[in-house]
């Protein structure tokens, strides 16, 4: 398929997914409300920690801005197809995509973008209220260049995370179910993502590992680019690592996908 | 090889007149598919044992079959559950990679799933939907338009033609989840055919449909084959589908093709006798009938509720004599000659393959 054809198919699938998504508005509201609770709770804990006199390497303004923006950054870089890809493989529903010239990943990308668009509509007002509530401590004094870097890092973060979730989903070709792998990855992510504990707050001895591990490059690195003054060397290393993880996981996911298709058993008539 | 396979042509069946001059669109040689699976004993102990030690077994689902299908043919692939027919269909459409042998469909190796190959085939699975349920069928058709790279004129012409053939014009703008099963199957066929594939694979296309919907789908497939020359390969447990559509049938049992030939020959081979039913104004004299008819004609037991009806099983070559003599047994009200029900024949055939000792 040509790039133009691919984009046309994704655009149409995007519209179909928007229609599907709008059928479940209440669910989205609750889901988005739940997803903003995490940064609010984390922020309240860290602000209380600072108020109690704890010595942290960052101030209240950094933490507040970080958590307000992290809810949006988490949405932009999110992906969830690792949950339904294994069931499509297990139940043979993947077959309907394999006999057409369009890839199932067209549908996955379209679904990802459509749900994010709808989720954004629900999340934006909540973040607005969150922002307004802590307005005195939300400070972003970034240059245009930093905003460009932040945006680019978020896009690479989205690619990395999308590829990682695809990789987890392909486990379904061999194990029928990827829930255990997904659960384990979720546990690791909860600690290393920077969604509850900003990575800069990890002890010094752990900083080398924390800065090199892939989950940092979903959105924490992008927020660092925007909010922290990093050295040129830190920035370059970060960009290289992020691009490497994004491309590396994308290639690995593709390789596993193609290998997996060979063992696909197309269950059911 | 079974007796039946020896009687039917095992590799190449009677091609359609147009097809006789053409190269096969589907050519399969020594096709093999194996699956590996593990055994697990039932119960708690079995579950615990399977954690530490699993016994794997390899199952030969398709055992080196060969076949050729020519352009414009409608071929029925029949067999009991587990015979390997759906596995074969999945290999032909590229869903499964063969473990051995060679396949060529339209000159492509299906498992490579090249875009050009996928543009020229379609698969309709009775139990899996290709349509997006929360939007109208037209939305799904437009998606296929983009996916298959159809231009506006081609698309419009194809939609118009299919909508008329299937009588679904009023349904195109209705949300798919709101239409009935029969209507949905017609829309599925439309989505599968909007790009005008050269080869159409159908897996149980009429499953779950009522009698009227089944008849419409069959008529449509027949017209499609006649008007566009689409080659059709169909698996179905519904023998009426096969009788209505297929000039040629392949019967698979335990991964092998046991018969490949036309349906009429199959019926004659398995059941060389015809059934004659005659209804008289009064109860006929059965003793006289027994002495008058040729000795190899079987007089079936009379039905208590209809003693005026005479039922006979007659060798095909004795049919003329029997039909000439039956009117002599009384005032004839009705006369009917038929083959044994195809479903019954195929059921007997499957039973024979599995349990030769109980075959009828």
Boltz contact constraints between the chains, C-beta under 6 A:
constraints:
  - contact:
      token1: [A, 5]
      token2: [B, 149]
      max_distance: 6.0
  - contact:
      token1: [A, 8]
      token2: [B, 146]
      max_distance: 6.0
  - contact:
      token1: [A, 9]
      token2: [B, 146]
      max_distance: 6.0
  - contact:
      token1: [A, 9]
      token2: [B, 147]
      max_distance: 6.0
  - contact:
      token1: [A, 12]
      token2: [B, 143]
      max_distance: 6.0
  - contact:
      token1: [A, 12]
      token2: [B, 146]
      max_distance: 6.0
  - contact:
      token1: [A, 16]
      token2: [B, 132]
      max_distance: 6.0
  - contact:
      token1: [A, 16]
      token2: [B, 135]
      max_distance: 6.0
  - contact:
      token1: [A, 16]
      token2: [B, 139]
      max_distance: 6.0
  - contact:
      token1: [A, 19]
      token2: [B, 134]
      max_distance: 6.0
  - contact:
      token1: [A, 19]
      token2: [B, 135]
      max_distance: 6.0
  - contact:
      token1: [A, 20]
      token2: [B, 134]
      max_distance: 6.0
  - contact:
      token1: [A, 23]
      token2: [B, 134]
      max_distance: 6.0
  - contact:
      token1: [A, 95]
      token2: [B, 95]
      max_distance: 6.0
  - contact:
      token1: [A, 96]
      token2: [B, 128]
      max_distance: 6.0
  - contact:
      token1: [A, 96]
      token2: [B, 130]
      max_distance: 6.0
  - contact:
      token1: [A, 98]
      token2: [B, 95]
      max_distance: 6.0
  - contact:
      token1: [A, 99]
      token2: [B, 93]
      max_distance: 6.0
  - contact:
      token1: [A, 99]
      token2: [B, 123]
      max_distance: 6.0
  - contact:
      token1: [A, 100]
      token2: [B, 147]
      max_distance: 6.0
  - contact:
      token1: [A, 101]
      token2: [B, 115]
      max_distance: 6.0
  - contact:
      token1: [A, 101]
      token2: [B, 118]
      max_distance: 6.0
  - contact:
      token1: [A, 101]
      token2: [B, 119]
      max_distance: 6.0
  - contact:
      token1: [A, 101]
      token2: [B, 147]
      max_distance: 6.0
  - contact:
      token1: [A, 102]
      token2: [B, 147]
      max_distance: 6.0
  - contact:
      token1: [A, 262]
      token2: [B, 97]
      max_distance: 6.0
  - contact:
      token1: [A, 266]
      token2: [B, 90]
      max_distance: 6.0
  - contact:
      token1: [A, 266]
      token2: [B, 95]
      max_distance: 6.0
  - contact:
      token1: [A, 266]
      token2: [B, 96]
      max_distance: 6.0
  - contact:
      token1: [A, 269]
      token2: [B, 86]
      max_distance: 6.0
  - contact:
      token1: [A, 269]
      token2: [B, 125]
      max_distance: 6.0
  - contact:
      token1: [A, 269]
      token2: [B, 127]
      max_distance: 6.0
  - contact:
      token1: [A, 269]
      token2: [B, 203]
      max_distance: 6.0
  - contact:
      token1: [A, 269]
      token2: [B, 204]
      max_distance: 6.0
